[in-house]
């Protein structure tokens, strides 16, 4: 059985969040305000001692957010380590969204409870391959990350991620423009459960935000339909492509009047995943059940 609850957290304020110019900082760390946000989040999680598994993107700001937020339970549980999962890295090729070489990370985080098992030396290559910012490839690795979370045996899992990727990870595109490239605030936590209602949702590792989580942040929210989510997805991805956070597959680029209009869904083979070399079904661009 998958975890009963998955707590998804956007990283605390990083140096790159202070200005657009700061996006040129390679793999930035947390600001002093960000460190304080971690403390505040830690104190606000009532069930923090129930969390048995912690996963984080291997960028510095997400690792430090995880270490600072879960400092007490990490100290109390020496065998517990934060799993660094490259599939959770942010979408763009901007300097701020490009990670540090693995040897530098191991040097900076020496002595910290981090599990580097799933890291590869080429995880910072975002110009080609599975970590490139093309929207369909980002969606594929987001699904790989969900399936990794789904495979965990612990009842409660926490994952520290990035604002843009969280929309791909949750397949929820509401408020995607609330902040810069995301609808998630720094250090915001939302809680999800895996949707086991259909074989398709199980295969997709679909997650649904719990009613308690929704009530905690907005009081009441009517879930968007699949068609509404698809419309928002298209709007968000077009906007993010314009801003340079992702790129679009050729099939989704605007067509000129001279080009033939193809109304068929475009299928992108996913192949073998990075976490456990498991083969999954192809990703259907703008046609997958959310």
N, C-alpha and C positions, 0 to 999 in steps of 0.2 A: 504493500500500500504506500502511496505517496505521503509526504508530510501533511499533517492536518492544517497547518498554517504556514504561509511564507510571508515574512515581513520584508517588504522592499523599501529601501532607503536611498534617497538621493544624497550624495556626498555633501558635507558641510561646505561653507564658503571657502573657495580657493582664491589664490592670488589672481587668477585669470578672470574671476567674476567681478573684479573692481572696475574694469573698463574694456572697451573693444580692443584697445592697443595691447592690453595684457594677454590677449589671445596668442601673442607671439612668444610667450614664455613656454619653454619646453617642460612638459610634465610638472606643472606647478604644485606646490604643497598648500597647506591650509593657512588662512590668515588667523590672527589672534581671535577675531570674531568667530571664525569657523571652529576654532578649538573650544570656545565657549558654547557654541551650538551643540557640539558633541556631548558636553557635560549636561546641558539642558535636556537633550534627547534621552540620554541615559537615565536621568532622574524621572522622565515622564513615561517610560515603558514599564507598566505595572507587572507584566509577565516576563521581565527580562531574564529572571533566573530560570525560566522554562526553556529558553533558547538553547538548543543542543548542537547546532551546526551554524557556522558563520562563513559566508562566502563573500568575496569582494573582487571587483575589478582590480587588476594589478597596477593601475596608475597610483601615483603617490597620494593624491588627495583622498582616494577611496580607501586605500589601505590604512592611512592615518585616521580617517573617520571611523573605520571599523575598530581599530586598536583603541582609540580614545572612548568611543561609545560603549564598548563591551569590556573595558579594562578590568572591572571588578570580577566579572564571571571568568575572564581569561586567567586572572590571578588565582581564583578559587578552584579552577579546573585545569591543572597543569597539562593534561592530555588533550585539551581542546586547542585547536589551531585554526587560524583563518585560512581558508582555501583560496588561493589566488587563481582566478579563472579568466583567461584572456578573452573568452567569448563575451565577457561583460564589459569590455572596454568601450569607450565612446565612439561615435560614428565617424567623425570627420578626420581629415588629414591635417588639420590645424596643429601648430606646435603644441598648444595646450592639451590637445586630445591624443597626442602621440606619446607613448610610454617610454620609459628609460630602459636601456639594455639590462638584461637579467643580472649580469654580474654587478652592476651598479646598485640595483635594487637589493641584492643580497648583502651588499656592503652597508647600505644605509639602514637596512632593517635587521642587521645581525643581532641575534639574541632575542628578537621578537618572535612570538608564536605564529609563524606563517608557514603554510605548506605550499611549496613551490612545485609539487609533483606534476601539475598540468601545464606548466609553462614550457614554451619552446623559445629557442634563441631568436627565431624570426618573428616573434609576436609583435614587434614594432613596425613590420613592413605593412604599410597601409596603402601602398600605391598599386598593388596587385594582390590577387589571392583572396582568401576568405575574410580578411580584415579590411579590405578596401571599402570605401564609403558608398558603393553602389547600393541603392535601396533594396533590391531583391536579395543581395548577399548579406546585408545587415539583417534583414528579416530572417534569413536562413540561420545565421548564427544566434540570433535572439531565440529562435525555436530550439536550437541545440542547447542553449543555456537553460531554457525552460525544462527540457528533457533531463538535463543534468540535475536540476533542482528536484524534478519529479522522481528521480532515481534514489534520492536520499531516504534513509530509513528513519531518521529522527522525526518526532512529531512536530517540532517547531524549528523553522530554519529562518535565518536572516541573511539578506544579501544587500551589499552596498554597491550602488550602481551610479550611472550618469543620467542626466536629465533627458537627453535625446534618446538614448537607448531604451529608457524606461517605457517610452511609448511603443516601441517595437516589441519589447518584452511582454508588456501587458496587453498589447493590441487594443489599447484604449487611446483615442486621439482627441478626447475632449480637452479643451483649454490648452491646446498645444502651443499657442502663442502668448500665453499669460506672462511668461518670463522670456528670457533670451534663448530661443530654441527649445523650450520645454514648458510644460504646464506644472512642473514640480518645483516647489521651493527648496532651497538648500536645507538639508537635514530633515526633509519631510519623510514621514513613514506612513505607508499604507499596507494593509494586511490583505492577503489573498488566499484562496483555496483552489485546488485543482478541480476542474469540472470533469467529473467522471460519468456524466449522464449519457454520452454516446461514444461509440468506438472512434469516431472522427475526432472528437475533442480529446479523448485519451491519447490518440496518436499525435495530435498537435500539442499536447501538454498545455491545453488552454487553462488559463487562470481567470478567476472571477473575484473581484473585490468583495470582501465580506460586508454584510449590512452594518456591522458594528464599526468597521473602518469608515464606511461612507458617512454614517451618523456622526462619527468623531470629527470629520473634517468639513462636512457641508450640511449636516442635519438630515436632509432627505434628497434623494436624487433618483429620478426615473432612468433606468438603464437605456442607453441608446440602442436602436435596432442595428442589425448587421449592415443594412444599406446606409444608415446614417454614419456608422463608423467608417465604412468604405469611402463615403463622400469626404469625411474629415481627413481620412488618411491621404487621399489624393491632394487635398488642399494643403495639408501640412507638408507632404513630401515635395510638392512644387515650390512652396515657400522656402523650405530648408535647402533645396537645391539651388535656388536663387541666391541664398545667403552663404552658400559654400559649405554647409554642414554635411550634405550627402550629394551623390550624383544619381541620375536616373538611368535606368536601362534604355537602350535605343527605342524600344517599343513604346516607352512612355514619354519620349520627348515630343514637344509640339511639332506637328506636321505642317508643311507648306501646302498650298493649294494644288501644286503639281504632284505631290506625293500621294500614293494610294492609301486610302484609309482602311486599316485592318481592324475590325471590331472583335476579333477573336481574343480570348484570353491568352496571355503569354505564359508558358510554363518554363520555369528555370529548374533544371535538375539540381538537387541538393548534394547528392553523392554521400561520401562518408563524413561523419561529423568529427569535430576535433576532440570531443570528450568521449572517449571510449570506443572510437571507430565504429559507431553504430550507423547502419544505413537507414535513412528515413525517406518518406514519400516526397516527391517533388513539390516545391513551393509554387503555388498558382498565384501569380501577381494580380492583385486586386480581385481575386476570386476565391481566396481561401476563406473558409468559415472562421469568423472571429469569435 
